[in-house]
Amino acid sequence: MALLVVAITLGNTVSLLVFLRSKQFKTCQGYLKTSLALADLAVGLLVIPYSVYKEVNRLAYGVERQDGHGSLPCFLVGPLYAWCTFISLTTIFLLSVERSVAVFKPLHKRVVITKRRTVHLIVFSWILSLALAVVPMFSSEQISLEYSCCSKMCNYVLNPGNESDWNVMLLFPTFDFSLLGGTFAINFVTFAAIRQNCKVRKQMSLDVQKLSFSEIAAAKTIGIVTFAFSASFGPIAVFVVGNVLGYEWCHFSFYAFWILTCNSCWNVVIYSVRDQKFRLGVRELFTAEVLKSPSQRAARTAKTVAVLKEIFRPEST
């Protein structure tokens, strides 16, 4: 758990620095990736450390201690984890929509998807995700939060004898599967268009507008991010449905929650492997000399020479 905290925190901190410092990421896609990195960073800084604390406590005292119903730490950490998960899901959906518009309407992308609209959508997704995360808490007095010794996470629990109130928990998998289904549908249509465009590129047809390599590469990267999140989220969705049906699945709950948690550091790995701009941004971040083209280096040298001449120019009498 401690190693996961380090990996998630360092990876997403580097991502945020790259997205915020590099001019090439001052785009709508860059804003969305920043939102995704912030949600993942919150998991590494706030959610997992509490689990580390509880497990260290258990090892120190040799007993399985559970927080009581309504415990303040779990009251904060539990909804926060659900909030970050929903933010990741909605942001991936928005990234897929942005790539789809870029593929189908490349000339109109700057008009349809503006930075202002993107910021508004990001704020709306954060508010919607927060509302969904706290719905079970306020929908029934019989549902509360406690630290689970099975999943090593703060989970929603139901008081005995009130199984009917668990139906509200079906809101989570319903929303998630609906949004994931829409994301997969958008990606499928986008990749079909990219495949058709690649065929046209091979035929060297001049009548059809071709996509740039960067647009295709960005769409593929978002597709891989979507697949990685879906694979990570699948077990937790199965666990929630099973809980509603009455299954406990103690060992399965541990793997389900922590597979999803590990996804918070996978996005950085995917960017590092797939996105050349991201790699250049990381290199610029950790090196003193920024890589420049020959023309840029020549212009910089000429500017430096002009400044030196101005400094050492003899004063006129």
C-alpha positions as CSV (number, residue, x, y, z in Angstrom):
1,M,0.0,0.0,0.0
2,A,2.8,2.4,0.9
3,L,4.6,1.7,-2.4
4,L,1.3,2.4,-4.2
5,V,1.0,5.7,-2.4
6,V,4.4,6.7,-3.7
7,A,3.8,5.5,-7.3
8,I,0.4,7.3,-7.6
9,T,1.6,10.5,-5.9
10,L,4.9,10.8,-7.9
11,G,3.4,9.8,-11.2
12,N,0.4,12.1,-11.1
13,T,2.4,15.0,-9.7
14,V,4.8,14.7,-12.7
15,S,1.7,14.5,-15.0
16,L,0.2,17.7,-13.4
17,L,3.5,19.6,-13.7
18,V,3.8,18.5,-17.4
19,F,0.2,19.5,-18.2
20,L,0.4,22.8,-16.4
21,R,3.9,23.9,-17.5
22,S,4.0,22.8,-21.1
23,K,2.4,25.1,-23.7
24,Q,1.5,22.1,-25.9
25,F,-0.9,20.9,-23.2
26,K,-2.8,24.2,-22.9
27,T,-5.6,22.5,-24.9
28,C,-9.0,21.1,-24.1
29,Q,-7.5,17.6,-24.0
30,G,-4.8,18.9,-21.6
31,Y,-7.4,20.3,-19.3
32,L,-9.3,17.0,-19.2
33,K,-6.1,15.0,-18.5
34,T,-5.3,17.5,-15.7
35,S,-8.7,16.8,-14.2
36,L,-8.1,13.0,-14.4
37,A,-4.6,13.4,-12.8
38,L,-6.1,15.5,-9.9
39,A,-8.6,12.7,-9.2
40,D,-5.9,10.0,-9.2
41,L,-3.6,12.2,-7.1
42,A,-6.4,12.5,-4.4
43,V,-6.6,8.7,-4.2
44,G,-2.9,8.5,-3.6
45,L,-2.7,11.4,-1.1
46,L,-6.0,11.0,0.9
47,V,-7.6,7.6,0.4
48,I,-4.8,5.0,0.5
49,P,-2.9,6.6,3.4
50,Y,-5.9,5.9,5.7
51,S,-5.9,2.3,4.7
52,V,-2.1,2.2,5.4
53,Y,-2.8,3.7,8.9
54,K,-5.5,1.1,9.7
55,E,-3.3,-1.8,8.6
56,V,-0.3,-0.6,10.6
57,N,-2.7,-0.2,13.5
58,R,-3.8,-3.8,13.0
59,L,-0.3,-5.1,12.8
60,A,0.7,-3.2,15.9
61,Y,-2.2,-4.4,18.1
62,G,-2.7,-7.8,16.4
63,V,-6.5,-7.4,16.2
64,E,-8.9,-6.5,13.4
65,R,-10.4,-3.2,14.5
66,Q,-13.3,-1.8,12.6
67,D,-14.5,1.8,12.7
68,G,-17.9,2.2,14.2
69,H,-20.9,3.4,12.1
70,G,-20.6,7.1,11.3
71,S,-16.8,7.2,12.0
72,L,-15.6,10.7,10.9
73,P,-12.5,9.4,8.9
74,C,-14.6,7.0,6.9
75,F,-17.3,9.5,6.6
76,L,-14.8,11.6,4.5
77,V,-12.6,8.9,2.9
78,G,-15.4,6.6,1.7
79,P,-17.3,9.2,-0.4
80,L,-14.0,10.7,-1.5
81,Y,-12.9,7.4,-3.1
82,A,-16.3,7.0,-4.8
83,W,-16.1,10.7,-5.9
84,C,-12.6,10.2,-7.5
85,T,-13.8,7.1,-9.3
86,F,-16.8,8.8,-10.8
87,I,-14.6,11.8,-11.8
88,S,-12.2,9.4,-13.6
89,L,-15.1,7.7,-15.4
90,T,-16.8,11.0,-16.6
91,T,-13.4,12.5,-17.6
92,I,-12.6,9.5,-19.7
93,F,-16.0,9.8,-21.3
94,L,-15.3,13.5,-22.1
95,L,-11.9,12.6,-23.5
96,S,-13.5,10.1,-25.8
97,V,-16.1,12.7,-27.0
98,E,-13.3,15.2,-27.6
99,R,-11.3,12.7,-29.7
100,S,-14.4,11.7,-31.6
101,V,-15.1,15.4,-32.6
102,A,-11.5,15.8,-33.6
103,V,-11.7,12.8,-35.9
104,F,-15.0,13.5,-37.5
105,K,-14.9,17.3,-37.6
106,P,-11.3,18.3,-37.5
107,L,-12.0,21.7,-39.1
108,H,-14.7,22.5,-36.7
109,K,-13.1,21.1,-33.5
110,R,-11.9,24.5,-32.3
111,V,-15.4,25.9,-32.7
112,V,-17.3,23.0,-31.1
113,I,-14.9,22.2,-28.3
114,T,-13.6,25.4,-26.7
115,K,-11.5,25.8,-23.6
116,R,-14.4,27.6,-21.8
117,R,-16.9,24.8,-22.6
118,T,-14.3,22.2,-21.5
119,V,-13.8,23.9,-18.1
120,H,-17.6,24.1,-17.6
121,L,-17.9,20.4,-18.4
122,I,-15.1,19.5,-16.0
123,V,-16.8,21.5,-13.2
124,F,-20.1,19.9,-14.0
125,S,-18.6,16.4,-13.9
126,W,-17.0,17.1,-10.5
127,I,-20.3,18.3,-9.1
128,L,-22.3,15.4,-10.6
129,S,-19.7,12.9,-9.3
130,L,-19.9,14.3,-5.8
131,A,-23.7,14.1,-5.8
132,L,-23.6,10.5,-6.9
133,A,-20.9,9.6,-4.3
134,V,-23.0,10.9,-1.3
135,V,-26.4,9.7,-2.5
136,P,-26.4,6.5,-0.4
137,M,-25.3,8.4,2.7
138,F,-28.4,10.8,2.5
139,S,-30.9,8.4,0.9
140,S,-31.4,6.2,3.9
141,E,-30.5,6.4,7.6
142,Q,-29.8,2.6,7.6
143,I,-26.8,3.0,5.3
144,S,-23.5,4.3,6.9
145,L,-19.8,4.0,6.3
146,E,-17.2,1.9,8.1
147,Y,-13.7,0.5,7.5
148,S,-13.9,-3.0,6.1
149,C,-11.3,-5.6,7.2
150,C,-12.0,-7.5,4.0
151,S,-11.5,-4.8,1.4
152,K,-9.2,-2.6,3.5
153,M,-11.3,0.3,2.4
154,C,-14.1,2.5,3.8
155,N,-17.3,1.0,2.4
156,Y,-21.0,1.7,2.6
157,V,-22.7,-0.8,5.0
158,L,-26.3,-1.5,5.8
159,N,-27.7,-2.2,9.2
160,P,-29.1,-5.8,9.6
161,G,-32.7,-6.3,8.7
162,N,-32.9,-3.5,6.2
163,E,-31.9,-5.3,3.0
164,S,-34.4,-3.4,0.9
165,D,-32.4,-0.1,1.3
166,W,-29.6,-1.7,-0.6
167,N,-31.4,-1.0,-3.8
168,V,-30.0,2.6,-3.8
169,M,-26.5,1.1,-4.2
170,L,-27.5,-0.2,-7.7
171,L,-27.3,3.4,-8.8
172,F,-23.5,3.1,-8.8
173,P,-23.2,0.2,-11.2
174,T,-26.1,1.5,-13.3
175,F,-24.5,4.8,-13.9
176,D,-21.0,3.3,-14.4
177,F,-22.1,0.7,-16.9
178,S,-24.2,3.2,-18.8
179,L,-21.4,5.7,-19.1
180,L,-18.8,3.0,-19.9
181,G,-21.1,1.6,-22.6
182,G,-21.4,5.1,-24.1
183,T,-17.7,5.5,-23.9
184,F,-17.0,2.2,-25.7
185,A,-19.6,3.0,-28.4
186,I,-17.9,6.4,-29.0
187,N,-14.5,4.8,-29.2
188,F,-15.8,2.1,-31.5
189,V,-17.2,4.6,-34.0
190,T,-14.0,6.7,-33.7
191,F,-11.7,3.8,-34.4
192,A,-13.9,2.8,-37.3
193,A,-13.4,6.3,-38.8
194,I,-9.7,6.1,-38.2
195,R,-9.5,2.7,-39.9
196,Q,-11.3,4.1,-42.9
197,N,-9.1,7.1,-43.0
198,C,-6.0,4.9,-42.9
199,K,-7.3,3.0,-45.9
200,V,-7.8,6.3,-47.7
201,R,-4.3,7.3,-46.8
202,K,-2.9,4.2,-48.3
203,Q,-4.9,4.8,-51.5
204,M,-3.5,8.4,-51.6
205,S,-6.9,9.7,-52.3
206,L,-7.0,13.5,-52.6
207,D,-10.7,13.8,-52.3
208,V,-11.0,12.8,-48.7
209,Q,-9.5,14.8,-45.9
210,K,-6.9,12.9,-44.0
211,L,-6.3,12.9,-40.3
212,S,-2.9,13.9,-38.9
213,F,-0.7,11.3,-37.1
214,S,-1.1,13.1,-33.8
215,E,-4.9,13.0,-33.9
216,I,-4.8,9.2,-34.6
217,A,-2.2,8.6,-31.9
218,A,-4.2,10.7,-29.3
219,A,-7.4,8.7,-30.1
220,K,-5.6,5.4,-29.7
221,T,-4.1,6.6,-26.3
222,I,-7.6,7.5,-25.0
223,G,-8.9,4.1,-26.2
224,I,-6.2,2.3,-24.2
225,V,-7.0,4.5,-21.1
226,T,-10.7,3.6,-21.5
227,F,-9.9,-0.1,-21.8
228,A,-7.6,0.0,-18.7
229,F,-10.2,1.7,-16.6
230,S,-12.9,-0.7,-17.7
231,A,-10.8,-3.7,-16.9
232,S,-10.0,-2.2,-13.4
233,F,-13.6,-1.2,-12.7
234,G,-15.2,-4.5,-13.8
235,P,-14.5,-6.4,-10.6
236,I,-15.8,-3.6,-8.3
237,A,-19.0,-3.4,-10.2
238,V,-19.5,-7.2,-9.9
239,F,-18.8,-6.9,-6.2
240,V,-21.4,-4.1,-5.6
241,V,-24.1,-6.1,-7.5
242,G,-23.2,-9.2,-5.5
243,N,-23.4,-7.3,-2.2
244,V,-26.9,-6.2,-3.2
245,L,-27.9,-9.8,-3.8
246,G,-26.5,-10.8,-0.4
247,Y,-23.1,-12.2,-1.2
248,E,-20.2,-11.1,1.1
249,W,-17.2,-12.1,-1.0
250,C,-14.6,-11.0,1.5
251,H,-11.4,-12.0,-0.4
252,F,-12.9,-10.9,-3.7
253,S,-13.7,-7.5,-2.3
254,F,-10.0,-6.9,-1.5
255,Y,-8.9,-7.7,-5.0
256,A,-11.7,-5.7,-6.6
257,F,-11.1,-2.5,-4.6
258,W,-7.3,-2.6,-5.0
259,I,-7.3,-3.5,-8.7
260,L,-9.4,-0.3,-9.2
261,T,-7.0,1.7,-6.9
262,C,-4.0,0.6,-8.9
263,N,-5.5,2.1,-12.0
264,S,-4.7,5.5,-10.6
265,C,-1.1,5.1,-11.6
266,W,-1.7,3.3,-14.9
267,N,-2.6,6.5,-16.8
268,V,0.9,7.9,-16.3
269,V,2.4,4.7,-17.7
270,I,0.1,4.8,-20.7
271,Y,1.0,8.4,-21.4
272,S,4.7,7.7,-21.1
273,V,4.5,4.8,-23.6
274,R,2.0,6.2,-26.1
275,D,2.3,10.0,-26.0
276,Q,5.4,11.5,-27.5
277,K,4.4,15.0,-26.4
278,F,4.1,13.8,-22.8
279,R,7.6,12.2,-22.9
280,L,9.0,15.5,-24.3
281,G,7.2,17.4,-21.5
282,V,8.8,15.1,-18.9
283,R,12.2,15.6,-20.4
284,E,11.8,19.3,-20.5
285,L,10.7,19.2,-16.9
286,F,13.7,17.3,-15.6
287,T,16.4,18.8,-17.9
288,A,17.8,22.3,-17.9
289,E,18.2,22.5,-21.6
290,V,14.9,22.3,-23.6
291,L,15.0,20.4,-26.8
292,K,14.6,22.8,-29.7
293,S,14.6,22.6,-33.5
294,P,17.7,23.8,-35.4
295,S,15.9,27.0,-36.4
296,Q,14.9,27.7,-32.8
297,R,18.5,27.1,-31.6
298,A,19.8,29.5,-34.3
299,A,17.3,32.2,-33.4
300,R,18.2,31.8,-29.7
301,T,22.0,32.1,-30.6
302,A,21.4,35.2,-32.7
303,K,19.4,36.8,-29.9
304,T,22.2,36.0,-27.4
305,V,24.8,37.5,-29.7
306,A,22.8,40.7,-30.1
307,V,22.4,41.0,-26.3
308,L,26.2,40.6,-25.8
309,K,26.9,43.1,-28.5
310,E,24.6,45.6,-26.8
311,I,26.3,45.0,-23.4
312,F,29.9,45.4,-24.6
313,R,29.3,48.1,-27.2
314,P,31.6,51.1,-26.5
315,E,29.9,54.1,-25.2
316,S,29.8,57.0,-27.6
317,T,31.6,60.1,-26.5
